[in-house]
Amino acid sequence: MEDTAQRCIAIIAKAKNIPADKITLDTSFEELNIDSLDKINISFEVEEAFDIAIPDDALGSLKTVGDVVRGVDQLVAAKTSGSAPATAS
């Protein structure tokens, strides 16, 4: 999860032009001024970085950086185990 966290934080930091060391797993999207368009752009970057597909309906439930990391970990695990498609919610 640590590598996932670092990669997700780097993507969010780049998208918002914020130093990565200012972002933690507990940082909320509200604190980072991430709006719905930012969420979409960040999700595209995360999908590309991890070769996964984030369900559209999952975007609304993401409130913190930690939510993103946990979701990515779940999607990657489902994809690698073959137990569910990478788009499973």
Jmol script that loads the backbone (N, CA, C; Angstrom):
load data "model"
ATOM      1  N   MET A   1       0.826  -1.205   0.000  1.00  0.00           N
ATOM      2  CA  MET A   1       0.000   0.000   0.000  1.00  0.00           C
ATOM      3  C   MET A   1       0.860   1.254   0.000  1.00  0.00           C
ATOM      4  N   GLU A   2       2.066   1.165   0.549  1.00  0.00           N
ATOM      5  CA  GLU A   2       2.916   2.346   0.621  1.00  0.00           C
ATOM      6  C   GLU A   2       3.276   2.862  -0.768  1.00  0.00           C
ATOM      7  N   ASP A   3       3.641   1.940  -1.673  1.00  0.00           N
ATOM      8  CA  ASP A   3       3.962   2.343  -3.038  1.00  0.00           C
ATOM      9  C   ASP A   3       2.739   2.946  -3.716  1.00  0.00           C
ATOM     10  N   THR A   4       1.585   2.328  -3.510  1.00  0.00           N
ATOM     11  CA  THR A   4       0.342   2.852  -4.066  1.00  0.00           C
ATOM     12  C   THR A   4       0.089   4.254  -3.532  1.00  0.00           C
ATOM     13  N   ALA A   5       0.268   4.438  -2.240  1.00  0.00           N
ATOM     14  CA  ALA A   5       0.047   5.746  -1.624  1.00  0.00           C
ATOM     15  C   ALA A   5       0.981   6.789  -2.219  1.00  0.00           C
ATOM     16  N   GLN A   6       2.250   6.456  -2.336  1.00  0.00           N
ATOM     17  CA  GLN A   6       3.217   7.413  -2.876  1.00  0.00           C
ATOM     18  C   GLN A   6       2.873   7.791  -4.308  1.00  0.00           C
ATOM     19  N   ARG A   7       2.488   6.801  -5.098  1.00  0.00           N
ATOM     20  CA  ARG A   7       2.146   7.073  -6.495  1.00  0.00           C
ATOM     21  C   ARG A   7       0.879   7.914  -6.604  1.00  0.00           C
ATOM     22  N   CYS A   8      -0.134   7.591  -5.808  1.00  0.00           N
ATOM     23  CA  CYS A   8      -1.379   8.367  -5.827  1.00  0.00           C
ATOM     24  C   CYS A   8      -1.137   9.795  -5.353  1.00  0.00           C
ATOM     25  N   ILE A   9      -0.371   9.940  -4.289  1.00  0.00           N
ATOM     26  CA  ILE A   9      -0.050  11.278  -3.784  1.00  0.00           C
ATOM     27  C   ILE A   9       0.697  12.077  -4.846  1.00  0.00           C
ATOM     28  N   ALA A  10       1.630  11.456  -5.541  1.00  0.00           N
ATOM     29  CA  ALA A  10       2.380  12.151  -6.593  1.00  0.00           C
ATOM     30  C   ALA A  10       1.450  12.616  -7.709  1.00  0.00           C
ATOM     31  N   ILE A  11       0.495  11.781  -8.080  1.00  0.00           N
ATOM     32  CA  ILE A  11      -0.461  12.150  -9.130  1.00  0.00           C
ATOM     33  C   ILE A  11      -1.316  13.332  -8.683  1.00  0.00           C
ATOM     34  N   ILE A  12      -1.815  13.276  -7.462  1.00  0.00           N
ATOM     35  CA  ILE A  12      -2.653  14.360  -6.939  1.00  0.00           C
ATOM     36  C   ILE A  12      -1.839  15.639  -6.787  1.00  0.00           C
ATOM     37  N   ALA A  13      -0.623  15.516  -6.285  1.00  0.00           N
ATOM     38  CA  ALA A  13       0.242  16.688  -6.108  1.00  0.00           C
ATOM     39  C   ALA A  13       0.502  17.372  -7.444  1.00  0.00           C
ATOM     40  N   LYS A  14       0.775  16.584  -8.458  1.00  0.00           N
ATOM     41  CA  LYS A  14       1.034  17.147  -9.786  1.00  0.00           C
ATOM     42  C   LYS A  14      -0.217  17.821 -10.344  1.00  0.00           C
ATOM     43  N   ALA A  15      -1.368  17.165 -10.180  1.00  0.00           N
ATOM     44  CA  ALA A  15      -2.620  17.707 -10.710  1.00  0.00           C
ATOM     45  C   ALA A  15      -2.986  19.040 -10.069  1.00  0.00           C
ATOM     46  N   LYS A  16      -2.680  19.181  -8.779  1.00  0.00           N
ATOM     47  CA  LYS A  16      -3.046  20.399  -8.053  1.00  0.00           C
ATOM     48  C   LYS A  16      -1.867  21.342  -7.836  1.00  0.00           C
ATOM     49  N   ASN A  17      -0.690  20.963  -8.348  1.00  0.00           N
ATOM     50  CA  ASN A  17       0.507  21.792  -8.205  1.00  0.00           C
ATOM     51  C   ASN A  17       0.792  22.095  -6.726  1.00  0.00           C
ATOM     52  N   ILE A  18       0.797  21.019  -5.939  1.00  0.00           N
ATOM     53  CA  ILE A  18       1.025  21.088  -4.496  1.00  0.00           C
ATOM     54  C   ILE A  18       2.204  20.176  -4.176  1.00  0.00           C
ATOM     55  N   PRO A  19       3.096  20.579  -3.275  1.00  0.00           N
ATOM     56  CA  PRO A  19       4.186  19.666  -2.894  1.00  0.00           C
ATOM     57  C   PRO A  19       3.626  18.370  -2.298  1.00  0.00           C
ATOM     58  N   ALA A  20       4.152  17.245  -2.742  1.00  0.00           N
ATOM     59  CA  ALA A  20       3.665  15.939  -2.286  1.00  0.00           C
ATOM     60  C   ALA A  20       3.789  15.778  -0.780  1.00  0.00           C
ATOM     61  N   ASP A  21       4.798  16.408  -0.180  1.00  0.00           N
ATOM     62  CA  ASP A  21       4.976  16.253   1.269  1.00  0.00           C
ATOM     63  C   ASP A  21       3.907  16.988   2.081  1.00  0.00           C
ATOM     64  N   LYS A  22       3.061  17.743   1.423  1.00  0.00           N
ATOM     65  CA  LYS A  22       1.953  18.431   2.095  1.00  0.00           C
ATOM     66  C   LYS A  22       0.675  17.593   2.068  1.00  0.00           C
ATOM     67  N   ILE A  23       0.741  16.413   1.435  1.00  0.00           N
ATOM     68  CA  ILE A  23      -0.434  15.556   1.279  1.00  0.00           C
ATOM     69  C   ILE A  23      -0.230  14.266   2.063  1.00  0.00           C
ATOM     70  N   THR A  24      -1.240  13.897   2.860  1.00  0.00           N
ATOM     71  CA  THR A  24      -1.214  12.630   3.599  1.00  0.00           C
ATOM     72  C   THR A  24      -2.446  11.819   3.211  1.00  0.00           C
ATOM     73  N   LEU A  25      -2.530  10.607   3.711  1.00  0.00           N
ATOM     74  CA  LEU A  25      -3.701   9.776   3.442  1.00  0.00           C
ATOM     75  C   LEU A  25      -4.966  10.375   4.041  1.00  0.00           C
ATOM     76  N   ASP A  26      -4.813  11.166   5.092  1.00  0.00           N
ATOM     77  CA  ASP A  26      -5.967  11.782   5.751  1.00  0.00           C
ATOM     78  C   ASP A  26      -6.381  13.110   5.128  1.00  0.00           C
ATOM     79  N   THR A  27      -5.610  13.603   4.175  1.00  0.00           N
ATOM     80  CA  THR A  27      -5.936  14.880   3.544  1.00  0.00           C
ATOM     81  C   THR A  27      -7.219  14.726   2.732  1.00  0.00           C
ATOM     82  N   SER A  28      -8.159  15.625   2.988  1.00  0.00           N
ATOM     83  CA  SER A  28      -9.437  15.546   2.266  1.00  0.00           C
ATOM     84  C   SER A  28      -9.335  16.281   0.934  1.00  0.00           C
ATOM     85  N   PHE A  29     -10.191  15.872   0.015  1.00  0.00           N
ATOM     86  CA  PHE A  29     -10.242  16.557  -1.275  1.00  0.00           C
ATOM     87  C   PHE A  29     -10.671  18.008  -1.077  1.00  0.00           C
ATOM     88  N   GLU A  30     -11.493  18.246  -0.075  1.00  0.00           N
ATOM     89  CA  GLU A  30     -11.929  19.611   0.222  1.00  0.00           C
ATOM     90  C   GLU A  30     -10.727  20.479   0.603  1.00  0.00           C
ATOM     91  N   GLU A  31      -9.836  19.942   1.427  1.00  0.00           N
ATOM     92  CA  GLU A  31      -8.633  20.681   1.823  1.00  0.00           C
ATOM     93  C   GLU A  31      -7.757  21.017   0.617  1.00  0.00           C
ATOM     94  N   LEU A  32      -7.774  20.138  -0.375  1.00  0.00           N
ATOM     95  CA  LEU A  32      -6.945  20.331  -1.569  1.00  0.00           C
ATOM     96  C   LEU A  32      -7.682  21.095  -2.666  1.00  0.00           C
ATOM     97  N   ASN A  33      -8.907  21.516  -2.362  1.00  0.00           N
ATOM     98  CA  ASN A  33      -9.744  22.213  -3.341  1.00  0.00           C
ATOM     99  C   ASN A  33      -9.936  21.396  -4.616  1.00  0.00           C
ATOM    100  N   ILE A  34     -10.152  20.096  -4.435  1.00  0.00           N
ATOM    101  CA  ILE A  34     -10.388  19.212  -5.570  1.00  0.00           C
ATOM    102  C   ILE A  34     -11.884  19.196  -5.857  1.00  0.00           C
ATOM    103  N   ASP A  35     -12.243  19.627  -7.064  1.00  0.00           N
ATOM    104  CA  ASP A  35     -13.645  19.625  -7.465  1.00  0.00           C
ATOM    105  C   ASP A  35     -13.926  18.405  -8.344  1.00  0.00           C
ATOM    106  N   SER A  36     -15.132  18.323  -8.867  1.00  0.00           N
ATOM    107  CA  SER A  36     -15.515  17.139  -9.639  1.00  0.00           C
ATOM    108  C   SER A  36     -14.678  16.980 -10.907  1.00  0.00           C
ATOM    109  N   LEU A  37     -14.321  18.071 -11.554  1.00  0.00           N
ATOM    110  CA  LEU A  37     -13.472  17.987 -12.743  1.00  0.00           C
ATOM    111  C   LEU A  37     -12.077  17.493 -12.372  1.00  0.00           C
ATOM    112  N   ASP A  38     -11.553  17.989 -11.256  1.00  0.00           N
ATOM    113  CA  ASP A  38     -10.251  17.504 -10.774  1.00  0.00           C
ATOM    114  C   ASP A  38     -10.310  16.002 -10.504  1.00  0.00           C
ATOM    115  N   LYS A  39     -11.408  15.545  -9.884  1.00  0.00           N
ATOM    116  CA  LYS A  39     -11.550  14.113  -9.590  1.00  0.00           C
ATOM    117  C   LYS A  39     -11.479  13.289 -10.869  1.00  0.00           C
ATOM    118  N   ILE A  40     -12.144  13.770 -11.905  1.00  0.00           N
ATOM    119  CA  ILE A  40     -12.134  13.049 -13.181  1.00  0.00           C
ATOM    120  C   ILE A  40     -10.726  13.005 -13.754  1.00  0.00           C
ATOM    121  N   ASN A  41     -10.053  14.145 -13.767  1.00  0.00           N
ATOM    122  CA  ASN A  41      -8.690  14.197 -14.305  1.00  0.00           C
ATOM    123  C   ASN A  41      -7.739  13.315 -13.500  1.00  0.00           C
ATOM    124  N   ILE A  42      -7.851  13.368 -12.187  1.00  0.00           N
ATOM    125  CA  ILE A  42      -7.003  12.542 -11.323  1.00  0.00           C
ATOM    126  C   ILE A  42      -7.314  11.067 -11.551  1.00  0.00           C
ATOM    127  N   SER A  43      -8.589  10.739 -11.693  1.00  0.00           N
ATOM    128  CA  SER A  43      -8.945   9.327 -11.902  1.00  0.00           C
ATOM    129  C   SER A  43      -8.362   8.801 -13.207  1.00  0.00           C
ATOM    130  N   PHE A  44      -8.347   9.621 -14.258  1.00  0.00           N
ATOM    131  CA  PHE A  44      -7.732   9.193 -15.525  1.00  0.00           C
ATOM    132  C   PHE A  44      -6.249   8.903 -15.332  1.00  0.00           C
ATOM    133  N   GLU A  45      -5.574   9.778 -14.602  1.00  0.00           N
ATOM    134  CA  GLU A  45      -4.140   9.581 -14.357  1.00  0.00           C
ATOM    135  C   GLU A  45      -3.884   8.325 -13.525  1.00  0.00           C
ATOM    136  N   VAL A  46      -4.719   8.113 -12.517  1.00  0.00           N
ATOM    137  CA  VAL A  46      -4.573   6.931 -11.663  1.00  0.00           C
ATOM    138  C   VAL A  46      -4.854   5.663 -12.469  1.00  0.00           C
ATOM    139  N   GLU A  47      -5.901   5.694 -13.284  1.00  0.00           N
ATOM    140  CA  GLU A  47      -6.223   4.533 -14.118  1.00  0.00           C
ATOM    141  C   GLU A  47      -5.055   4.170 -15.029  1.00  0.00           C
ATOM    142  N   GLU A  48      -4.462   5.173 -15.633  1.00  0.00           N
ATOM    143  CA  GLU A  48      -3.329   4.935 -16.525  1.00  0.00           C
ATOM    144  C   GLU A  48      -2.118   4.411 -15.755  1.00  0.00           C
ATOM    145  N   ALA A  49      -1.847   4.986 -14.604  1.00  0.00           N
ATOM    146  CA  ALA A  49      -0.673   4.596 -13.819  1.00  0.00           C
ATOM    147  C   ALA A  49      -0.766   3.163 -13.308  1.00  0.00           C
ATOM    148  N   PHE A  50      -1.975   2.720 -12.965  1.00  0.00           N
ATOM    149  CA  PHE A  50      -2.148   1.397 -12.361  1.00  0.00           C
ATOM    150  C   PHE A  50      -2.808   0.380 -13.298  1.00  0.00           C
ATOM    151  N   ASP A  51      -3.141   0.809 -14.515  1.00  0.00           N
ATOM    152  CA  ASP A  51      -3.795  -0.061 -15.498  1.00  0.00           C
ATOM    153  C   ASP A  51      -5.074  -0.677 -14.926  1.00  0.00           C
ATOM    154  N   ILE A  52      -5.931   0.200 -14.410  1.00  0.00           N
ATOM    155  CA  ILE A  52      -7.217  -0.211 -13.844  1.00  0.00           C
ATOM    156  C   ILE A  52      -8.295   0.703 -14.408  1.00  0.00           C
ATOM    157  N   ALA A  53      -9.546   0.379 -14.130  1.00  0.00           N
ATOM    158  CA  ALA A  53     -10.671   1.240 -14.491  1.00  0.00           C
ATOM    159  C   ALA A  53     -11.455   1.541 -13.217  1.00  0.00           C
ATOM    160  N   ILE A  54     -11.543   2.816 -12.892  1.00  0.00           N
ATOM    161  CA  ILE A  54     -12.287   3.241 -11.703  1.00  0.00           C
ATOM    162  C   ILE A  54     -13.739   3.459 -12.122  1.00  0.00           C
ATOM    163  N   PRO A  55     -14.674   2.782 -11.479  1.00  0.00           N
ATOM    164  CA  PRO A  55     -16.086   2.966 -11.833  1.00  0.00           C
ATOM    165  C   PRO A  55     -16.516   4.419 -11.618  1.00  0.00           C
ATOM    166  N   ASP A  56     -17.288   4.940 -12.577  1.00  0.00           N
ATOM    167  CA  ASP A  56     -17.747   6.328 -12.480  1.00  0.00           C
ATOM    168  C   ASP A  56     -18.491   6.593 -11.179  1.00  0.00           C
ATOM    169  N   ASP A  57     -19.296   5.635 -10.743  1.00  0.00           N
ATOM    170  CA  ASP A  57     -20.079   5.851  -9.526  1.00  0.00           C
ATOM    171  C   ASP A  57     -19.218   5.866  -8.268  1.00  0.00           C
ATOM    172  N   ALA A  58     -17.987   5.397  -8.366  1.00  0.00           N
ATOM    173  CA  ALA A  58     -17.087   5.405  -7.209  1.00  0.00           C
ATOM    174  C   ALA A  58     -16.487   6.786  -6.971  1.00  0.00           C
ATOM    175  N   LEU A  59     -16.413   7.608  -8.006  1.00  0.00           N
ATOM    176  CA  LEU A  59     -15.776   8.922  -7.862  1.00  0.00           C
ATOM    177  C   LEU A  59     -16.457   9.780  -6.807  1.00  0.00           C
ATOM    178  N   GLY A  60     -17.761   9.723  -6.738  1.00  0.00           N
ATOM    179  CA  GLY A  60     -18.493  10.539  -5.782  1.00  0.00           C
ATOM    180  C   GLY A  60     -18.230  10.180  -4.335  1.00  0.00           C
ATOM    181  N   SER A  61     -17.837   8.938  -4.091  1.00  0.00           N
ATOM    182  CA  SER A  61     -17.611   8.500  -2.712  1.00  0.00           C
ATOM    183  C   SER A  61     -16.192   8.779  -2.226  1.00  0.00           C
ATOM    184  N   LEU A  62     -15.330   9.236  -3.108  1.00  0.00           N
ATOM    185  CA  LEU A  62     -13.946   9.525  -2.722  1.00  0.00           C
ATOM    186  C   LEU A  62     -13.882  10.874  -2.019  1.00  0.00           C
ATOM    187  N   LYS A  63     -13.471  10.845  -0.761  1.00  0.00           N
ATOM    188  CA  LYS A  63     -13.419  12.078   0.038  1.00  0.00           C
ATOM    189  C   LYS A  63     -12.009  12.432   0.490  1.00  0.00           C
ATOM    190  N   THR A  64     -11.136  11.425   0.586  1.00  0.00           N
ATOM    191  CA  THR A  64      -9.765  11.655   1.046  1.00  0.00           C
ATOM    192  C   THR A  64      -8.778  10.951   0.123  1.00  0.00           C
ATOM    193  N   VAL A  65      -7.528  11.300   0.274  1.00  0.00           N
ATOM    194  CA  VAL A  65      -6.464  10.635  -0.475  1.00  0.00           C
ATOM    195  C   VAL A  65      -6.436   9.149  -0.104  1.00  0.00           C
ATOM    196  N   GLY A  66      -6.659   8.851   1.159  1.00  0.00           N
ATOM    197  CA  GLY A  66      -6.695   7.462   1.607  1.00  0.00           C
ATOM    198  C   GLY A  66      -7.790   6.658   0.924  1.00  0.00           C
ATOM    199  N   ASP A  67      -8.933   7.296   0.648  1.00  0.00           N
ATOM    200  CA  ASP A  67     -10.008   6.617  -0.084  1.00  0.00           C
ATOM    201  C   ASP A  67      -9.519   6.182  -1.462  1.00  0.00           C
ATOM    202  N   VAL A  68      -8.773   7.045  -2.117  1.00  0.00           N
ATOM    203  CA  VAL A  68      -8.234   6.728  -3.444  1.00  0.00           C
ATOM    204  C   VAL A  68      -7.285   5.542  -3.347  1.00  0.00           C
ATOM    205  N   VAL A  69      -6.380   5.594  -2.389  1.00  0.00           N
ATOM    206  CA  VAL A  69      -5.374   4.537  -2.235  1.00  0.00           C
ATOM    207  C   VAL A  69      -6.045   3.193  -1.949  1.00  0.00           C
ATOM    208  N   ARG A  70      -7.003   3.180  -1.037  1.00  0.00           N
ATOM    209  CA  ARG A  70      -7.699   1.925  -0.722  1.00  0.00           C
ATOM    210  C   ARG A  70      -8.457   1.397  -1.936  1.00  0.00           C
ATOM    211  N   GLY A  71      -9.097   2.291  -2.667  1.00  0.00           N
ATOM    212  CA  GLY A  71      -9.820   1.877  -3.870  1.00  0.00           C
ATOM    213  C   GLY A  71      -8.897   1.308  -4.929  1.00  0.00           C
ATOM    214  N   VAL A  72      -7.759   1.960  -5.129  1.00  0.00           N
ATOM    215  CA  VAL A  72      -6.782   1.469  -6.101  1.00  0.00           C
ATOM    216  C   VAL A  72      -6.278   0.099  -5.675  1.00  0.00           C
ATOM    217  N   ASP A  73      -5.939  -0.054  -4.406  1.00  0.00           N
ATOM    218  CA  ASP A  73      -5.460  -1.351  -3.915  1.00  0.00           C
ATOM    219  C   ASP A  73      -6.498  -2.452  -4.158  1.00  0.00           C
ATOM    220  N   GLN A  74      -7.762  -2.145  -3.913  1.00  0.00           N
ATOM    221  CA  GLN A  74      -8.823  -3.138  -4.126  1.00  0.00           C
ATOM    222  C   GLN A  74      -8.948  -3.507  -5.599  1.00  0.00           C
ATOM    223  N   LEU A  75      -8.910  -2.502  -6.473  1.00  0.00           N
ATOM    224  CA  LEU A  75      -9.041  -2.768  -7.903  1.00  0.00           C
ATOM    225  C   LEU A  75      -7.844  -3.537  -8.447  1.00  0.00           C
ATOM    226  N   VAL A  76      -6.653  -3.187  -7.986  1.00  0.00           N
ATOM    227  CA  VAL A  76      -5.450  -3.903  -8.428  1.00  0.00           C
ATOM    228  C   VAL A  76      -5.494  -5.348  -7.935  1.00  0.00           C
ATOM    229  N   ALA A  77      -5.893  -5.545  -6.680  1.00  0.00           N
ATOM    230  CA  ALA A  77      -5.974  -6.898  -6.125  1.00  0.00           C
ATOM    231  C   ALA A  77      -6.996  -7.738  -6.884  1.00  0.00           C
ATOM    232  N   ALA A  78      -8.143  -7.151  -7.203  1.00  0.00           N
ATOM    233  CA  ALA A  78      -9.175  -7.874  -7.947  1.00  0.00           C
ATOM    234  C   ALA A  78      -8.677  -8.236  -9.338  1.00  0.00           C
ATOM    235  N   LYS A  79      -7.947  -7.324  -9.938  1.00  0.00           N
ATOM    236  CA  LYS A  79      -7.425  -7.562 -11.289  1.00  0.00           C
ATOM    237  C   LYS A  79      -6.377  -8.671 -11.278  1.00  0.00           C
ATOM    238  N   THR A  80      -5.463  -8.625 -10.326  1.00  0.00           N
ATOM    239  CA  THR A  80      -4.376  -9.600 -10.302  1.00  0.00           C
ATOM    240  C   THR A  80      -4.842 -10.973  -9.838  1.00  0.00           C
ATOM    241  N   SER A  81      -5.877 -11.032  -9.011  1.00  0.00           N
ATOM    242  CA  SER A  81      -6.372 -12.333  -8.542  1.00  0.00           C
ATOM    243  C   SER A  81      -7.298 -12.972  -9.559  1.00  0.00           C
ATOM    244  N   GLY A  82      -7.813 -12.146 -10.454  1.00  0.00           N
ATOM    245  CA  GLY A  82      -8.732 -12.658 -11.451  1.00  0.00           C
ATOM    246  C   GLY A  82     -10.102 -12.977 -10.889  1.00  0.00           C
ATOM    247  N   SER A  83     -10.337 -12.577  -9.633  1.00  0.00           N
ATOM    248  CA  SER A  83     -11.611 -12.896  -8.992  1.00  0.00           C
ATOM    249  C   SER A  83     -12.737 -11.980  -9.438  1.00  0.00           C
ATOM    250  N   ALA A  84     -12.390 -10.833  -9.953  1.00  0.00           N
ATOM    251  CA  ALA A  84     -13.398  -9.888 -10.416  1.00  0.00           C
ATOM    252  C   ALA A  84     -12.761  -8.988 -11.450  1.00  0.00           C
ATOM    253  N   PRO A  85     -13.553  -8.436 -12.339  1.00  0.00           N
ATOM    254  CA  PRO A  85     -12.982  -7.506 -13.315  1.00  0.00           C
ATOM    255  C   PRO A  85     -12.450  -6.258 -12.628  1.00  0.00           C
ATOM    256  N   ALA A  86     -11.486  -5.602 -13.248  1.00  0.00           N
ATOM    257  CA  ALA A  86     -10.859  -4.417 -12.666  1.00  0.00           C
ATOM    258  C   ALA A  86     -11.830  -3.264 -12.536  1.00  0.00           C
ATOM    259  N   THR A  87     -13.007  -3.369 -13.139  1.00  0.00           N
ATOM    260  CA  THR A  87     -13.994  -2.300 -13.037  1.00  0.00           C
ATOM    261  C   THR A  87     -15.019  -2.577 -11.951  1.00  0.00           C
ATOM    262  N   ALA A  88     -14.834  -3.646 -11.186  1.00  0.00           N
ATOM    263  CA  ALA A  88     -15.795  -3.969 -10.121  1.00  0.00           C
ATOM    264  C   ALA A  88     -15.825  -2.873  -9.077  1.00  0.00           C
ATOM    265  N   SER A  89     -17.033  -2.597  -8.554  1.00  0.00           N
ATOM    266  CA  SER A  89     -17.126  -1.559  -7.525  1.00  0.00           C
ATOM    267  C   SER A  89     -17.130  -2.140  -6.150  1.00  0.00           C
TER     268      SER A  89
END
end "model"
wireframe off; spacefill off
backbone 0.3
color backbone group
